Amino acid sequence: MTDNINHPPHYRQGKIECIDAIEAALTPEEFVGYCKGNVLKYVWRERHKAGGNSLAKAQWYLRRLLAKLD
């Protein structure tokens, strides 16, 4: 079953997920900013694209952000 929130297949090349490549390419501070920006983006577009899926994706990025801050 496809999980478009947690592990979308279109964000994976072989065994590498895009988010992991982005994190590896950025400093920790830059990655925190990237996650914050994505939380804002997905909340912002919620009424215009994918509704609950957008909020779920915002939550996914917020969890990732919180894990980085722990």
Predicted model as a PDB file, atoms N, CA, C, CB and O in Angstrom, pLDDT in the B-factor column:
MODEL        1                                                                  
ATOM      1  N   MET A   1       0.832  -1.175   0.000  1.00 80.00           N  
ATOM      2  CA  MET A   1       0.000   0.000   0.000  1.00 80.00           C  
ATOM      3  C   MET A   1       0.888   1.254   0.000  1.00 80.00           C  
ATOM      4  CB  MET A   1      -0.953  -0.011   1.216  1.00 80.00           C  
ATOM      5  O   MET A   1       1.881   1.312   0.726  1.00 80.00           O  
ATOM      6  N   THR A   2       0.538   2.229  -0.795  1.00 80.00           N  
ATOM      7  CA  THR A   2       1.308   3.459  -0.911  1.00 80.00           C  
ATOM      8  C   THR A   2       1.016   4.393   0.253  1.00 80.00           C  
ATOM      9  CB  THR A   2       1.007   4.155  -2.235  1.00 80.00           C  
ATOM     10  O   THR A   2      -0.143   4.615   0.605  1.00 80.00           O  
ATOM     11  N   ASP A   3       2.062   4.934   0.844  1.00 80.00           N  
ATOM     12  CA  ASP A   3       1.944   5.885   1.945  1.00 80.00           C  
ATOM     13  C   ASP A   3       2.464   7.234   1.465  1.00 80.00           C  
ATOM     14  CB  ASP A   3       2.726   5.396   3.212  1.00 80.00           C  
ATOM     15  O   ASP A   3       3.658   7.519   1.560  1.00 80.00           O  
ATOM     16  N   ASN A   4       1.560   8.062   0.948  1.00 78.00           N  
ATOM     17  CA  ASN A   4       1.960   9.343   0.373  1.00 78.00           C  
ATOM     18  C   ASN A   4       2.268  10.411   1.409  1.00 78.00           C  
ATOM     19  CB  ASN A   4       0.890   9.838  -0.532  1.00 78.00           C  
ATOM     20  O   ASN A   4       2.687  11.510   1.044  1.00 78.00           O  
ATOM     21  N   ILE A   5       2.074  10.122   2.684  1.00 81.00           N  
ATOM     22  CA  ILE A   5       2.415  11.088   3.728  1.00 81.00           C  
ATOM     23  C   ILE A   5       3.813  10.809   4.267  1.00 81.00           C  
ATOM     24  CB  ILE A   5       1.380  11.044   4.871  1.00 81.00           C  
ATOM     25  O   ILE A   5       4.656  11.706   4.288  1.00 81.00           O  
ATOM     26  N   ASN A   6       4.066   9.592   4.698  1.00 78.00           N  
ATOM     27  CA  ASN A   6       5.324   9.265   5.372  1.00 78.00           C  
ATOM     28  C   ASN A   6       6.447   8.827   4.442  1.00 78.00           C  
ATOM     29  CB  ASN A   6       5.083   8.193   6.366  1.00 78.00           C  
ATOM     30  O   ASN A   6       7.609   9.154   4.681  1.00 78.00           O  
ATOM     31  N   HIS A   7       6.120   8.102   3.402  1.00 77.00           N  
ATOM     32  CA  HIS A   7       7.154   7.594   2.487  1.00 77.00           C  
ATOM     33  C   HIS A   7       6.622   7.582   1.057  1.00 77.00           C  
ATOM     34  CB  HIS A   7       7.612   6.167   2.905  1.00 77.00           C  
ATOM     35  O   HIS A   7       6.415   6.511   0.486  1.00 77.00           O  
ATOM     36  N   PRO A   8       6.399   8.766   0.469  1.00 77.00           N  
ATOM     37  CA  PRO A   8       5.874   8.796  -0.893  1.00 77.00           C  
ATOM     38  C   PRO A   8       6.880   8.201  -1.878  1.00 77.00           C  
ATOM     39  CB  PRO A   8       5.523  10.235  -1.299  1.00 77.00           C  
ATOM     40  O   PRO A   8       8.055   8.568  -1.867  1.00 77.00           O  
ATOM     41  N   PRO A   9       6.424   7.295  -2.718  1.00 76.00           N  
ATOM     42  CA  PRO A   9       7.355   6.634  -3.633  1.00 76.00           C  
ATOM     43  C   PRO A   9       8.025   7.604  -4.614  1.00 76.00           C  
ATOM     44  CB  PRO A   9       6.627   5.559  -4.406  1.00 76.00           C  
ATOM     45  O   PRO A   9       9.131   7.334  -5.083  1.00 76.00           O  
ATOM     46  N   HIS A  10       7.381   8.711  -4.927  1.00 77.00           N  
ATOM     47  CA  HIS A  10       7.965   9.661  -5.870  1.00 77.00           C  
ATOM     48  C   HIS A  10       9.087  10.495  -5.235  1.00 77.00           C  
ATOM     49  CB  HIS A  10       6.881  10.582  -6.412  1.00 77.00           C  
ATOM     50  O   HIS A  10       9.723  11.291  -5.925  1.00 77.00           O  
ATOM     51  N   TYR A  11       9.336  10.322  -3.933  1.00 72.00           N  
ATOM     52  CA  TYR A  11      10.453  10.990  -3.267  1.00 72.00           C  
ATOM     53  C   TYR A  11      11.564  10.010  -2.915  1.00 72.00           C  
ATOM     54  CB  TYR A  11       9.970  11.697  -2.009  1.00 72.00           C  
ATOM     55  O   TYR A  11      12.364  10.275  -2.018  1.00 72.00           O  
ATOM     56  N   ARG A  12      11.618   8.900  -3.601  1.00 78.00           N  
ATOM     57  CA  ARG A  12      12.621   7.873  -3.311  1.00 78.00           C  
ATOM     58  C   ARG A  12      13.342   7.494  -4.605  1.00 78.00           C  
ATOM     59  CB  ARG A  12      11.962   6.617  -2.658  1.00 78.00           C  
ATOM     60  O   ARG A  12      12.720   7.262  -5.642  1.00 78.00           O  
ATOM     61  N   GLN A  13      14.651   7.438  -4.514  1.00 79.00           N  
ATOM     62  CA  GLN A  13      15.481   6.930  -5.596  1.00 79.00           C  
ATOM     63  C   GLN A  13      16.275   5.767  -5.030  1.00 79.00           C  
ATOM     64  CB  GLN A  13      16.426   8.045  -6.189  1.00 79.00           C  
ATOM     65  O   GLN A  13      17.193   5.969  -4.236  1.00 79.00           O  
ATOM     66  N   GLY A  14      15.935   4.569  -5.425  1.00 83.00           N  
ATOM     67  CA  GLY A  14      16.576   3.394  -4.848  1.00 83.00           C  
ATOM     68  C   GLY A  14      16.256   3.309  -3.370  1.00 83.00           C  
ATOM     69  O   GLY A  14      15.085   3.260  -2.993  1.00 83.00           O  
ATOM     70  N   LYS A  15      17.276   3.292  -2.530  1.00 84.00           N  
ATOM     71  CA  LYS A  15      17.071   3.191  -1.082  1.00 84.00           C  
ATOM     72  C   LYS A  15      17.135   4.551  -0.385  1.00 84.00           C  
ATOM     73  CB  LYS A  15      18.108   2.262  -0.478  1.00 84.00           C  
ATOM     74  O   LYS A  15      17.046   4.613   0.841  1.00 84.00           O  
ATOM     75  N   ILE A  16      17.286   5.627  -1.133  1.00 90.00           N  
ATOM     76  CA  ILE A  16      17.466   6.946  -0.544  1.00 90.00           C  
ATOM     77  C   ILE A  16      16.203   7.781  -0.721  1.00 90.00           C  
ATOM     78  CB  ILE A  16      18.675   7.658  -1.172  1.00 90.00           C  
ATOM     79  O   ILE A  16      15.690   7.926  -1.831  1.00 90.00           O  
ATOM     80  N   GLU A  17      15.707   8.332   0.395  1.00 92.00           N  
ATOM     81  CA  GLU A  17      14.585   9.258   0.329  1.00 92.00           C  
ATOM     82  C   GLU A  17      15.129  10.667   0.189  1.00 92.00           C  
ATOM     83  CB  GLU A  17      13.674   9.134   1.583  1.00 92.00           C  
ATOM     84  O   GLU A  17      16.171  11.006   0.752  1.00 92.00           O  
ATOM     85  N   CYS A  18      14.424  11.467  -0.555  1.00 92.00           N  
ATOM     86  CA  CYS A  18      14.832  12.844  -0.820  1.00 92.00           C  
ATOM     87  C   CYS A  18      15.090  13.612   0.482  1.00 92.00           C  
ATOM     88  CB  CYS A  18      13.762  13.561  -1.649  1.00 92.00           C  
ATOM     89  O   CYS A  18      16.072  14.350   0.570  1.00 92.00           O  
ATOM     90  N   ILE A  19      14.238  13.453   1.478  1.00 95.00           N  
ATOM     91  CA  ILE A  19      14.394  14.193   2.740  1.00 95.00           C  
ATOM     92  C   ILE A  19      15.736  13.872   3.405  1.00 95.00           C  
ATOM     93  CB  ILE A  19      13.233  13.860   3.705  1.00 95.00           C  
ATOM     94  O   ILE A  19      16.358  14.748   4.005  1.00 95.00           O  
ATOM     95  N   ASP A  20      16.175  12.628   3.298  1.00 94.00           N  
ATOM     96  CA  ASP A  20      17.467  12.247   3.885  1.00 94.00           C  
ATOM     97  C   ASP A  20      18.631  12.874   3.122  1.00 94.00           C  
ATOM     98  CB  ASP A  20      17.618  10.719   3.899  1.00 94.00           C  
ATOM     99  O   ASP A  20      19.626  13.279   3.724  1.00 94.00           O  
ATOM    100  N   ALA A  21      18.506  12.955   1.794  1.00 95.00           N  
ATOM    101  CA  ALA A  21      19.545  13.601   0.990  1.00 95.00           C  
ATOM    102  C   ALA A  21      19.600  15.094   1.293  1.00 95.00           C  
ATOM    103  CB  ALA A  21      19.292  13.370  -0.514  1.00 95.00           C  
ATOM    104  O   ALA A  21      20.683  15.673   1.386  1.00 95.00           O  
ATOM    105  N   ILE A  22      18.425  15.719   1.448  1.00 97.00           N  
ATOM    106  CA  ILE A  22      18.377  17.145   1.777  1.00 97.00           C  
ATOM    107  C   ILE A  22      19.019  17.385   3.140  1.00 97.00           C  
ATOM    108  CB  ILE A  22      16.916  17.665   1.766  1.00 97.00           C  
ATOM    109  O   ILE A  22      19.824  18.303   3.293  1.00 97.00           O  
ATOM    110  N   GLU A  23      18.672  16.575   4.118  1.00 97.00           N  
ATOM    111  CA  GLU A  23      19.248  16.741   5.449  1.00 97.00           C  
ATOM    112  C   GLU A  23      20.770  16.587   5.429  1.00 97.00           C  
ATOM    113  CB  GLU A  23      18.635  15.732   6.415  1.00 97.00           C  
ATOM    114  O   GLU A  23      21.485  17.325   6.107  1.00 97.00           O  
ATOM    115  N   ALA A  24      21.252  15.633   4.656  1.00 97.00           N  
ATOM    116  CA  ALA A  24      22.694  15.413   4.577  1.00 97.00           C  
ATOM    117  C   ALA A  24      23.414  16.583   3.905  1.00 97.00           C  
ATOM    118  CB  ALA A  24      22.984  14.122   3.820  1.00 97.00           C  
ATOM    119  O   ALA A  24      24.579  16.849   4.202  1.00 97.00           O  
ATOM    120  N   ALA A  25      22.728  17.277   3.007  1.00 98.00           N  
ATOM    121  CA  ALA A  25      23.343  18.377   2.269  1.00 98.00           C  
ATOM    122  C   ALA A  25      23.331  19.699   3.032  1.00 98.00           C  
ATOM    123  CB  ALA A  25      22.642  18.556   0.954  1.00 98.00           C  
ATOM    124  O   ALA A  25      24.089  20.611   2.700  1.00 98.00           O  
ATOM    125  N   LEU A  26      22.475  19.813   4.057  1.00 98.00           N  
ATOM    126  CA  LEU A  26      22.322  21.069   4.786  1.00 98.00           C  
ATOM    127  C   LEU A  26      22.986  20.998   6.158  1.00 98.00           C  
ATOM    128  CB  LEU A  26      20.840  21.417   4.938  1.00 98.00           C  
ATOM    129  O   LEU A  26      23.232  19.919   6.696  1.00 98.00           O  
ATOM    130  N   THR A  27      23.266  22.166   6.701  1.00 97.00           N  
ATOM    131  CA  THR A  27      23.708  22.214   8.094  1.00 97.00           C  
ATOM    132  C   THR A  27      22.491  21.927   8.967  1.00 97.00           C  
ATOM    133  CB  THR A  27      24.360  23.610   8.452  1.00 97.00           C  
ATOM    134  O   THR A  27      21.361  22.034   8.491  1.00 97.00           O  
ATOM    135  N   PRO A  28      22.695  21.564  10.238  1.00 96.00           N  
ATOM    136  CA  PRO A  28      21.540  21.342  11.115  1.00 96.00           C  
ATOM    137  C   PRO A  28      20.609  22.557  11.183  1.00 96.00           C  
ATOM    138  CB  PRO A  28      22.016  20.990  12.514  1.00 96.00           C  
ATOM    139  O   PRO A  28      19.388  22.403  11.199  1.00 96.00           O  
ATOM    140  N   GLU A  29      21.177  23.744  11.222  1.00 96.00           N  
ATOM    141  CA  GLU A  29      20.359  24.963  11.287  1.00 96.00           C  
ATOM    142  C   GLU A  29      19.558  25.158  10.005  1.00 96.00           C  
ATOM    143  CB  GLU A  29      21.246  26.193  11.541  1.00 96.00           C  
ATOM    144  O   GLU A  29      18.388  25.538  10.048  1.00 96.00           O  
ATOM    145  N   GLU A  30      20.186  24.900   8.877  1.00 98.00           N  
ATOM    146  CA  GLU A  30      19.485  25.022   7.591  1.00 98.00           C  
ATOM    147  C   GLU A  30      18.350  24.003   7.496  1.00 98.00           C  
ATOM    148  CB  GLU A  30      20.472  24.830   6.415  1.00 98.00           C  
ATOM    149  O   GLU A  30      17.272  24.313   6.988  1.00 98.00           O  
ATOM    150  N   PHE A  31      18.594  22.795   7.982  1.00 97.00           N  
ATOM    151  CA  PHE A  31      17.558  21.767   7.911  1.00 97.00           C  
ATOM    152  C   PHE A  31      16.371  22.117   8.801  1.00 97.00           C  
ATOM    153  CB  PHE A  31      18.130  20.406   8.312  1.00 97.00           C  
ATOM    154  O   PHE A  31      15.226  21.861   8.430  1.00 97.00           O  
ATOM    155  N   VAL A  32      16.627  22.695   9.962  1.00 97.00           N  
ATOM    156  CA  VAL A  32      15.543  23.152  10.835  1.00 97.00           C  
ATOM    157  C   VAL A  32      14.700  24.190  10.085  1.00 97.00           C  
ATOM    158  CB  VAL A  32      16.110  23.754  12.168  1.00 97.00           C  
ATOM    159  O   VAL A  32      13.471  24.126  10.115  1.00 97.00           O  
ATOM    160  N   GLY A  33      15.348  25.133   9.419  1.00 98.00           N  
ATOM    161  CA  GLY A  33      14.636  26.136   8.638  1.00 98.00           C  
ATOM    162  C   GLY A  33      13.836  25.523   7.501  1.00 98.00           C  
ATOM    163  O   GLY A  33      12.717  25.949   7.219  1.00 98.00           O  
ATOM    164  N   TYR A  34      14.415  24.522   6.851  1.00 98.00           N  
ATOM    165  CA  TYR A  34      13.724  23.807   5.774  1.00 98.00           C  
ATOM    166  C   TYR A  34      12.443  23.158   6.300  1.00 98.00           C  
ATOM    167  CB  TYR A  34      14.650  22.738   5.150  1.00 98.00           C  
ATOM    168  O   TYR A  34      11.387  23.259   5.675  1.00 98.00           O  
ATOM    169  N   CYS A  35      12.542  22.500   7.435  1.00 97.00           N  
ATOM    170  CA  CYS A  35      11.365  21.853   8.025  1.00 97.00           C  
ATOM    171  C   CYS A  35      10.307  22.876   8.419  1.00 97.00           C  
ATOM    172  CB  CYS A  35      11.768  21.025   9.247  1.00 97.00           C  
ATOM    173  O   CYS A  35       9.120  22.665   8.173  1.00 97.00           O  
ATOM    174  N   LYS A  36      10.729  23.982   9.029  1.00 97.00           N  
ATOM    175  CA  LYS A  36       9.786  25.038   9.409  1.00 97.00           C  
ATOM    176  C   LYS A  36       9.068  25.578   8.180  1.00 97.00           C  
ATOM    177  CB  LYS A  36      10.514  26.181  10.145  1.00 97.00           C  
ATOM    178  O   LYS A  36       7.852  25.768   8.203  1.00 97.00           O  
ATOM    179  N   GLY A  37       9.806  25.823   7.119  1.00 98.00           N  
ATOM    180  CA  GLY A  37       9.211  26.320   5.885  1.00 98.00           C  
ATOM    181  C   GLY A  37       8.185  25.363   5.315  1.00 98.00           C  
ATOM    182  O   GLY A  37       7.139  25.787   4.822  1.00 98.00           O  
ATOM    183  N   ASN A  38       8.477  24.080   5.380  1.00 97.00           N  
ATOM    184  CA  ASN A  38       7.530  23.092   4.860  1.00 97.00           C  
ATOM    185  C   ASN A  38       6.286  22.982   5.729  1.00 97.00           C  
ATOM    186  CB  ASN A  38       8.199  21.734   4.748  1.00 97.00           C  
ATOM    187  O   ASN A  38       5.190  22.776   5.208  1.00 97.00           O  
ATOM    188  N   VAL A  39       6.433  23.113   7.043  1.00 97.00           N  
ATOM    189  CA  VAL A  39       5.251  23.133   7.913  1.00 97.00           C  
ATOM    190  C   VAL A  39       4.348  24.277   7.485  1.00 97.00           C  
ATOM    191  CB  VAL A  39       5.652  23.279   9.417  1.00 97.00           C  
ATOM    192  O   VAL A  39       3.146  24.086   7.301  1.00 97.00           O  
ATOM    193  N   LEU A  40       4.916  25.464   7.325  1.00 97.00           N  
ATOM    194  CA  LEU A  40       4.132  26.626   6.913  1.00 97.00           C  
ATOM    195  C   LEU A  40       3.478  26.413   5.550  1.00 97.00           C  
ATOM    196  CB  LEU A  40       5.014  27.867   6.876  1.00 97.00           C  
ATOM    197  O   LEU A  40       2.308  26.743   5.358  1.00 97.00           O  
ATOM    198  N   LYS A  41       4.237  25.860   4.609  1.00 96.00           N  
ATOM    199  CA  LYS A  41       3.716  25.642   3.255  1.00 96.00           C  
ATOM    200  C   LYS A  41       2.502  24.726   3.275  1.00 96.00           C  
ATOM    201  CB  LYS A  41       4.800  25.050   2.352  1.00 96.00           C  
ATOM    202  O   LYS A  41       1.483  25.038   2.658  1.00 96.00           O  
ATOM    203  N   TYR A  42       2.594  23.608   3.971  1.00 94.00           N  
ATOM    204  CA  TYR A  42       1.496  22.644   3.958  1.00 94.00           C  
ATOM    205  C   TYR A  42       0.274  23.147   4.714  1.00 94.00           C  
ATOM    206  CB  TYR A  42       1.954  21.332   4.551  1.00 94.00           C  
ATOM    207  O   TYR A  42      -0.852  22.835   4.326  1.00 94.00           O  
ATOM    208  N   VAL A  43       0.465  23.920   5.784  1.00 96.00           N  
ATOM    209  CA  VAL A  43      -0.682  24.515   6.478  1.00 96.00           C  
ATOM    210  C   VAL A  43      -1.317  25.583   5.581  1.00 96.00           C  
ATOM    211  CB  VAL A  43      -0.246  25.133   7.851  1.00 96.00           C  
ATOM    212  O   VAL A  43      -2.541  25.667   5.482  1.00 96.00           O  
ATOM    213  N   TRP A  44      -0.492  26.383   4.938  1.00 95.00           N  
ATOM    214  CA  TRP A  44      -0.955  27.471   4.087  1.00 95.00           C  
ATOM    215  C   TRP A  44      -1.870  26.972   2.966  1.00 95.00           C  
ATOM    216  CB  TRP A  44       0.234  28.206   3.495  1.00 95.00           C  
ATOM    217  O   TRP A  44      -2.901  27.584   2.685  1.00 95.00           O  
ATOM    218  N   ARG A  45      -1.497  25.870   2.333  1.00 93.00           N  
ATOM    219  CA  ARG A  45      -2.231  25.413   1.157  1.00 93.00           C  
ATOM    220  C   ARG A  45      -3.367  24.451   1.486  1.00 93.00           C  
ATOM    221  CB  ARG A  45      -1.288  24.753   0.203  1.00 93.00           C  
ATOM    222  O   ARG A  45      -4.052  23.978   0.578  1.00 93.00           O  
ATOM    223  N   GLU A  46      -3.575  24.161   2.736  1.00 92.00           N  
ATOM    224  CA  GLU A  46      -4.544  23.148   3.171  1.00 92.00           C  
ATOM    225  C   GLU A  46      -5.924  23.327   2.543  1.00 92.00           C  
ATOM    226  CB  GLU A  46      -4.673  23.180   4.671  1.00 92.00           C  
ATOM    227  O   GLU A  46      -6.527  22.343   2.115  1.00 92.00           O  
ATOM    228  N   ARG A  47      -6.429  24.528   2.479  1.00 91.00           N  
ATOM    229  CA  ARG A  47      -7.773  24.746   1.935  1.00 91.00           C  
ATOM    230  C   ARG A  47      -7.832  24.644   0.425  1.00 91.00           C  
ATOM    231  CB  ARG A  47      -8.282  26.088   2.355  1.00 91.00           C  
ATOM    232  O   ARG A  47      -8.917  24.513  -0.142  1.00 91.00           O  
ATOM    233  N   HIS A  48      -6.700  24.701  -0.231  1.00 90.00           N  
ATOM    234  CA  HIS A  48      -6.685  24.746  -1.682  1.00 90.00           C  
ATOM    235  C   HIS A  48      -6.130  23.487  -2.344  1.00 90.00           C  
ATOM    236  CB  HIS A  48      -5.894  25.917  -2.123  1.00 90.00           C  
ATOM    237  O   HIS A  48      -6.285  23.291  -3.550  1.00 90.00           O  
ATOM    238  N   LYS A  49      -5.488  22.643  -1.557  1.00 84.00           N  
ATOM    239  CA  LYS A  49      -4.897  21.440  -2.152  1.00 84.00           C  
ATOM    240  C   LYS A  49      -4.783  20.344  -1.105  1.00 84.00           C  
ATOM    241  CB  LYS A  49      -3.509  21.750  -2.758  1.00 84.00           C  
ATOM    242  O   LYS A  49      -4.075  20.492  -0.109  1.00 84.00           O  
ATOM    243  N   ALA A  50      -5.466  19.276  -1.333  1.00 74.00           N  
ATOM    244  CA  ALA A  50      -5.325  18.033  -0.571  1.00 74.00           C  
ATOM    245  C   ALA A  50      -5.801  18.086   0.877  1.00 74.00           C  
ATOM    246  CB  ALA A  50      -3.915  17.629  -0.580  1.00 74.00           C  
ATOM    247  O   ALA A  50      -5.620  17.110   1.605  1.00 74.00           O  
ATOM    248  N   GLY A  51      -6.398  19.178   1.316  1.00 80.00           N  
ATOM    249  CA  GLY A  51      -7.017  19.266   2.637  1.00 80.00           C  
ATOM    250  C   GLY A  51      -6.289  18.562   3.756  1.00 80.00           C  
ATOM    251  O   GLY A  51      -5.214  18.983   4.184  1.00 80.00           O  
ATOM    252  N   GLY A  52      -6.897  17.465   4.231  1.00 89.00           N  
ATOM    253  CA  GLY A  52      -6.336  16.715   5.354  1.00 89.00           C  
ATOM    254  C   GLY A  52      -4.955  16.159   5.068  1.00 89.00           C  
ATOM    255  O   GLY A  52      -4.130  16.059   5.976  1.00 89.00           O  
ATOM    256  N   ASN A  53      -4.688  15.795   3.821  1.00 91.00           N  
ATOM    257  CA  ASN A  53      -3.354  15.302   3.483  1.00 91.00           C  
ATOM    258  C   ASN A  53      -2.303  16.387   3.677  1.00 91.00           C  
ATOM    259  CB  ASN A  53      -3.323  14.794   2.042  1.00 91.00           C  
ATOM    260  O   ASN A  53      -1.188  16.101   4.114  1.00 91.00           O  
ATOM    261  N   SER A  54      -2.650  17.629   3.356  1.00 93.00           N  
ATOM    262  CA  SER A  54      -1.699  18.724   3.567  1.00 93.00           C  
ATOM    263  C   SER A  54      -1.407  18.916   5.054  1.00 93.00           C  
ATOM    264  CB  SER A  54      -2.242  20.031   2.962  1.00 93.00           C  
ATOM    265  O   SER A  54      -0.260  19.132   5.444  1.00 93.00           O  
ATOM    266  N   LEU A  55      -2.443  18.837   5.874  1.00 95.00           N  
ATOM    267  CA  LEU A  55      -2.225  18.980   7.319  1.00 95.00           C  
ATOM    268  C   LEU A  55      -1.427  17.805   7.873  1.00 95.00           C  
ATOM    269  CB  LEU A  55      -3.567  19.095   8.055  1.00 95.00           C  
ATOM    270  O   LEU A  55      -0.601  17.983   8.768  1.00 95.00           O  
ATOM    271  N   ALA A  56      -1.667  16.617   7.351  1.00 95.00           N  
ATOM    272  CA  ALA A  56      -0.898  15.454   7.789  1.00 95.00           C  
ATOM    273  C   ALA A  56       0.574  15.612   7.409  1.00 95.00           C  
ATOM    274  CB  ALA A  56      -1.473  14.163   7.175  1.00 95.00           C  
ATOM    275  O   ALA A  56       1.463  15.234   8.171  1.00 95.00           O  
ATOM    276  N   LYS A  57       0.822  16.174   6.221  1.00 95.00           N  
ATOM    277  CA  LYS A  57       2.206  16.381   5.802  1.00 95.00           C  
ATOM    278  C   LYS A  57       2.862  17.468   6.648  1.00 95.00           C  
ATOM    279  CB  LYS A  57       2.269  16.754   4.309  1.00 95.00           C  
ATOM    280  O   LYS A  57       4.045  17.357   6.969  1.00 95.00           O  
ATOM    281  N   ALA A  58       2.125  18.515   7.016  1.00 96.00           N  
ATOM    282  CA  ALA A  58       2.648  19.542   7.915  1.00 96.00           C  
ATOM    283  C   ALA A  58       3.027  18.911   9.250  1.00 96.00           C  
ATOM    284  CB  ALA A  58       1.611  20.675   8.123  1.00 96.00           C  
ATOM    285  O   ALA A  58       4.072  19.226   9.820  1.00 96.00           O  
ATOM    286  N   GLN A  59       2.181  18.027   9.740  1.00 97.00           N  
ATOM    287  CA  GLN A  59       2.451  17.329  11.000  1.00 97.00           C  
ATOM    288  C   GLN A  59       3.706  16.465  10.867  1.00 97.00           C  
ATOM    289  CB  GLN A  59       1.237  16.458  11.413  1.00 97.00           C  
ATOM    290  O   GLN A  59       4.504  16.384  11.800  1.00 97.00           O  
ATOM    291  N   TRP A  60       3.880  15.826   9.723  1.00 96.00           N  
ATOM    292  CA  TRP A  60       5.052  14.987   9.481  1.00 96.00           C  
ATOM    293  C   TRP A  60       6.324  15.826   9.594  1.00 96.00           C  
ATOM    294  CB  TRP A  60       4.968  14.313   8.087  1.00 96.00           C  
ATOM    295  O   TRP A  60       7.286  15.419  10.246  1.00 96.00           O  
ATOM    296  N   TYR A  61       6.325  17.011   8.952  1.00 97.00           N  
ATOM    297  CA  TYR A  61       7.493  17.884   9.021  1.00 97.00           C  
ATOM    298  C   TYR A  61       7.692  18.432  10.422  1.00 97.00           C  
ATOM    299  CB  TYR A  61       7.357  19.028   8.031  1.00 97.00           C  
ATOM    300  O   TYR A  61       8.830  18.596  10.860  1.00 97.00           O  
ATOM    301  N   LEU A  62       6.618  18.715  11.127  1.00 97.00           N  
ATOM    302  CA  LEU A  62       6.736  19.201  12.501  1.00 97.00           C  
ATOM    303  C   LEU A  62       7.347  18.128  13.399  1.00 97.00           C  
ATOM    304  CB  LEU A  62       5.359  19.631  13.043  1.00 97.00           C  
ATOM    305  O   LEU A  62       8.178  18.433  14.255  1.00 97.00           O  
ATOM    306  N   ARG A  63       6.947  16.897  13.210  1.00 96.00           N  
ATOM    307  CA  ARG A  63       7.555  15.795  13.986  1.00 96.00           C  
ATOM    308  C   ARG A  63       9.039  15.669  13.668  1.00 96.00           C  
ATOM    309  CB  ARG A  63       6.836  14.455  13.691  1.00 96.00           C  
ATOM    310  O   ARG A  63       9.855  15.470  14.567  1.00 96.00           O  
ATOM    311  N   ARG A  64       9.384  15.783  12.402  1.00 95.00           N  
ATOM    312  CA  ARG A  64      10.792  15.692  12.002  1.00 95.00           C  
ATOM    313  C   ARG A  64      11.584  16.834  12.637  1.00 95.00           C  
ATOM    314  CB  ARG A  64      10.930  15.727  10.453  1.00 95.00           C  
ATOM    315  O   ARG A  64      12.709  16.646  13.100  1.00 95.00           O  
ATOM    316  N   LEU A  65      10.975  18.021  12.648  1.00 96.00           N  
ATOM    317  CA  LEU A  65      11.605  19.190  13.257  1.00 96.00           C  
ATOM    318  C   LEU A  65      11.811  18.974  14.753  1.00 96.00           C  
ATOM    319  CB  LEU A  65      10.756  20.448  13.013  1.00 96.00           C  
ATOM    320  O   LEU A  65      12.895  19.236  15.274  1.00 96.00           O  
ATOM    321  N   LEU A  66      10.792  18.504  15.436  1.00 96.00           N  
ATOM    322  CA  LEU A  66      10.897  18.254  16.879  1.00 96.00           C  
ATOM    323  C   LEU A  66      11.968  17.219  17.186  1.00 96.00           C  
ATOM    324  CB  LEU A  66       9.552  17.790  17.440  1.00 96.00           C  
ATOM    325  O   LEU A  66      12.689  17.340  18.176  1.00 96.00           O  
ATOM    326  N   ALA A  67      12.071  16.201  16.335  1.00 94.00           N  
ATOM    327  CA  ALA A  67      13.105  15.183  16.546  1.00 94.00           C  
ATOM    328  C   ALA A  67      14.502  15.784  16.410  1.00 94.00           C  
ATOM    329  CB  ALA A  67      12.931  14.026  15.549  1.00 94.00           C  
ATOM    330  O   ALA A  67      15.422  15.373  17.117  1.00 94.00           O  
ATOM    331  N   LYS A  68      14.669  16.757  15.504  1.00 92.00           N  
ATOM    332  CA  LYS A  68      15.967  17.404  15.341  1.00 92.00           C  
ATOM    333  C   LYS A  68      16.314  18.277  16.534  1.00 92.00           C  
ATOM    334  CB  LYS A  68      15.985  18.236  14.074  1.00 92.00           C  
ATOM    335  O   LYS A  68      17.490  18.448  16.854  1.00 92.00           O  
ATOM    336  N   LEU A  69      15.309  18.828  17.194  1.00 91.00           N  
ATOM    337  CA  LEU A  69      15.544  19.739  18.315  1.00 91.00           C  
ATOM    338  C   LEU A  69      15.754  19.014  19.630  1.00 91.00           C  
ATOM    339  CB  LEU A  69      14.391  20.692  18.450  1.00 91.00           C  
ATOM    340  O   LEU A  69      16.223  19.613  20.598  1.00 91.00           O  
ATOM    341  N   ASP A  70      15.415  17.740  19.681  1.00 84.00           N  
ATOM    342  CA  ASP A  70      15.594  16.958  20.919  1.00 84.00           C  
ATOM    343  C   ASP A  70      17.034  16.600  21.155  1.00 84.00           C  
ATOM    344  CB  ASP A  70      14.767  15.693  20.877  1.00 84.00           C  
ATOM    345  O   ASP A  70      17.353  15.947  22.149  1.00 84.00           O  
TER     346      ASP A  70                                                      
ENDMDL                                                                          
END                                                                             
